[in-house]
Amino acid sequence: MSVSVKVRVPGTTANCGPGFDAVGIACTIYNDLELTLSTEGSLVIEVEGEGASLIPTDDKNIVWQVIQKVFEKVGKQYQGIHIKMNNQIPLSRGLGSSAAAIVAGLFAANVATGNTLSKDDLLDMATAIEGHPDNVAPAIFGGITTSVVEGKKARYLRFVPPAKLNMIVAIPDFNLSTHAARQVLPETVPFKDAVFNISRTALVIGALCQGEFQHLRYALADKIHQPYREHLIPGMGQVFDAALEKGALGVALSGAGPCLIAFAQDRCEEVGFGMVEAFANNQISAKYLVLDIDTEGARVID
């Protein structure tokens, strides 16, 4: 006897400028995961799409590791596990590939074992694995989330802007691990920089909640992580400038990078071309995607 489930999880962009480790947005780019459990057999992992040659297909695979955590939580075990991953989210680019893998494994295993865990339970598990909830929260719930960790529990607020907002993501042709991007951050920041970020994070959330997107140009400014990471991404400043010149409402580093993300309601293709051209002027090959806000989060698909 076997049970099979297929789930879809969105990619995410985190931080949104000043909201370091606190703000995230679900994007319309996805990883699909098909999980089949049976009482007989062994572990089989197949990977297609982004990162297919890089993702482990043995017990080091993160999806398999988080599936086991669900088994432990619900008190069930299976001998036959078939995991089939179809990835659209690029690895180590700042679009939440690791969060998507974690959420996909947790979500699929929960559904396949009887759906006994709530989404809030899955959020706490995902946060414990990922280390912070800024990517995993929007991956689970969709929309825009702002989140904190209180004790061992993740608390979040989810919302969707009242007006359409596009995200133009410039994807340079190189990887940047989150670990490497965190290594360049200082242990402390000046008090005035902390105040700078607090005020702008408040304004970002207010602007997105109210649809007052004209504030994003300066609300997305940051002083506690982007300036320290800029040297890791050749041409980052020029790409920001190009996006704004072409009509973007605002621009930021996507997660830990190296993707750069611009927000716009129109002229999206012009903004994307401008960002790619600015990367090319710094000898970096890049492409761009125009994405919407995903409002569903993790879900079961046929």
Residue pairs with C-beta under 8 A, 6 or more apart in sequence:
1 38
1 39
2 36
2 37
2 38
2 39
2 80
3 36
3 37
3 38
3 112
4 34
4 35
4 36
4 37
4 112
5 34
5 35
5 108
5 111
5 112
5 300
6 32
6 33
6 34
6 35
6 108
6 300
6 301
6 302
7 32
7 33
7 35
7 104
7 107
7 108
7 111
7 298
7 299
7 300
7 301
8 30
8 31
8 32
8 33
8 298
8 299
8 301
9 30
9 31
9 33
9 100
9 103
9 104
9 107
9 139
9 297
9 298
10 26
10 27
10 28
10 29
10 30
10 96
10 100
10 138
10 139
10 142
10 294
10 296
10 297
10 298
11 26
11 27
11 29
11 30
11 31
11 88
11 89
11 95
11 96
11 97
11 100
11 139
12 24
12 25
12 26
12 27
12 95
12 96
12 99
12 100
12 134
12 135
12 138
12 139
12 255
13 24
13 25
13 27
13 94
13 95
13 96
13 167
13 169
13 254
13 255
13 259
13 261
14 21
14 23
14 24
14 25
14 94
14 96
14 134
14 135
14 254
14 255
15 21
15 22
15 23
15 24
15 134
15 222
15 225
15 252
15 253
15 254
15 255
16 23
16 24
16 25
16 204
16 220
16 252
17 200
17 201
17 204
17 219
17 220
17 221
17 222
17 226
17 250
17 252
17 253
18 196
18 197
18 198
18 200
18 201
18 204
18 219
18 220
18 221
18 222
18 223
18 224
19 134
19 146
19 201
19 204
19 205
20 197
20 222
20 224
20 225
21 132
21 134
22 134
22 146
22 147
22 148
22 201
23 134
23 144
23 145
23 146
23 201
23 204
23 205
24 96
24 133
24 134
24 135
24 137
24 138
24 139
24 144
24 145
24 147
25 138
25 143
25 144
25 145
25 167
25 293
26 138
26 139
26 141
26 142
26 143
26 144
26 293
26 294
26 295
26 297
27 95
27 96
27 167
27 169
27 291
27 292
27 293
27 294
28 291
28 292
28 293
28 294
29 88
29 89
29 95
29 289
29 291
30 88
30 89
30 100
30 294
31 49
31 85
31 86
31 87
31 88
31 89
31 97
31 100
31 101
31 104
32 85
32 86
32 87
32 301
33 63
33 83
33 84
33 85
33 86
33 104
33 105
33 108
34 82
34 83
34 84
34 86
34 108
35 67
35 81
35 82
35 83
35 84
35 105
35 108
35 109
35 112
36 80
36 81
36 82
37 78
37 80
37 81
37 112
37 113
38 78
38 79
38 80
38 81
38 82
39 78
39 79
39 80
40 79
40 80
41 79
41 80
41 81
41 82
42 79
42 80
42 81
43 58
43 59
43 64
43 81
43 83
44 81
44 82
44 83
45 56
45 57
45 58
45 61
45 63
45 64
45 83
45 84
45 85
46 57
46 82
46 83
46 84
46 85
47 55
47 57
47 85
47 87
48 84
48 85
48 86
48 87
49 85
49 86
49 87
49 88
50 87
50 88
50 89
50 90
50 91
50 97
51 87
51 90
51 91
51 97
52 87
54 91
55 61
55 85
55 87
55 91
59 65
61 83
62 98
62 101
62 102
62 105
63 83
63 85
63 101
63 102
63 104
63 105
64 81
64 83
64 105
65 105
66 101
66 102
66 105
66 106
66 109
66 125
66 126
66 129
67 81
67 83
67 105
67 106
67 108
67 109
69 106
69 125
69 129
70 105
70 106
70 109
70 110
70 113
70 117
70 125
71 77
71 78
71 109
71 113
73 117
73 121
73 125
74 110
74 113
74 114
74 116
74 117
76 113
85 101
85 104
87 97
89 95
89 96
89 97
89 100
90 97
90 171
91 97
91 175
92 175
92 176
92 177
92 178
93 171
93 172
93 175
93 176
93 254
93 257
93 258
93 259
94 176
94 253
94 254
94 255
94 256
94 257
94 258
94 259
95 169
95 171
95 254
95 255
95 259
96 135
96 139
96 255
98 130
98 135
98 178
99 126
99 130
99 135
99 136
99 139
100 139
102 126
102 129
102 130
102 136
103 122
103 126
103 136
103 139
103 140
103 298
104 298
106 122
106 125
106 126
107 122
107 140
107 298
110 116
110 117
110 122
111 300
117 125
119 140
119 141
122 140
123 133
123 136
123 137
123 140
123 141
123 154
123 156
124 152
124 153
124 154
126 133
126 136
126 139
126 140
127 133
127 136
127 137
127 149
127 154
128 152
130 136
132 149
133 145
133 147
133 148
133 149
133 154
133 156
134 145
134 147
135 255
137 145
137 147
137 154
137 156
137 158
138 144
138 145
138 158
138 294
138 297
139 297
139 298
140 297
140 298
141 156
141 158
141 297
142 158
142 293
142 294
142 295
142 296
142 297
143 158
143 159
143 160
143 293
143 294
143 295
143 297
144 158
144 159
144 160
144 161
144 208
144 293
145 156
145 157
145 158
146 156
146 157
146 205
147 154
147 155
147 156
147 157
148 154
148 155
148 156
149 155
159 208
159 209
160 293
160 295
161 208
161 209
161 211
161 213
161 293
162 210
162 211
163 211
163 213
163 265
164 265
164 292
165 208
165 213
165 263
165 264
165 265
165 293
166 263
166 264
166 265
166 268
166 290
166 291
166 292
167 261
167 262
167 263
167 290
167 291
167 292
167 293
168 243
168 248
168 261
168 262
168 263
168 264
168 268
168 271
168 272
168 275
168 288
168 289
168 290
168 291
169 254
169 259
169 260
169 261
169 262
169 288
169 289
169 290
169 291
170 239
170 243
170 259
170 260
170 261
170 262
170 272
170 275
170 276
170 279
170 286
170 287
170 288
171 259
171 286
171 287
171 288
171 289
172 233
172 258
172 259
172 260
172 279
172 284
172 285
172 286
173 284
173 285
173 286
173 287
174 258
174 284
175 258
176 232
176 233
176 256
176 257
176 258
177 256
178 255
178 256
180 232
181 229
181 232
181 256
181 257
182 256
184 228
184 229
184 231
184 232
185 224
185 225
185 228
185 229
186 228
189 223
189 224
193 223
193 224
194 224
196 221
196 223
197 222
197 223
197 224
200 218
200 219
200 220
200 221
200 222
203 215
203 218
203 219
204 215
204 216
204 219
204 220
206 212
206 215
207 213
207 214
207 215
207 216
207 219
213 249
213 250
213 263
213 265
214 249
216 249
216 250
216 263
217 244
217 249
217 250
218 250
219 250
220 250
220 251
220 252
220 263
222 252
222 253
225 253
226 252
226 253
229 253
229 256
229 257
230 236
230 237
232 257
232 258
233 253
233 257
233 258
233 260
234 279
234 282
234 283
234 284
235 278
235 279
235 281
235 282
235 284
236 253
236 257
236 260
238 278
238 281
238 282
239 251
239 260
239 275
239 278
239 279
240 251
240 260
241 278
242 274
242 275
242 277
242 278
243 251
243 260
243 262
243 271
243 274
243 275
244 250
244 251
244 262
245 274
246 267
246 270
246 271
246 273
246 274
246 275
247 264
247 266
247 267
247 270
247 271
248 262
248 263
248 264
248 267
248 271
249 262
249 263
249 264
249 265
250 262
250 263
251 260
251 261
251 262
251 263
252 260
252 261
253 259
253 260
253 261
254 260
254 261
260 275
262 271
262 272
262 275
264 271
268 290
269 290
272 288
272 289
272 290
273 288
275 286
275 288
276 286
276 287
276 288
279 285
279 286
280 286
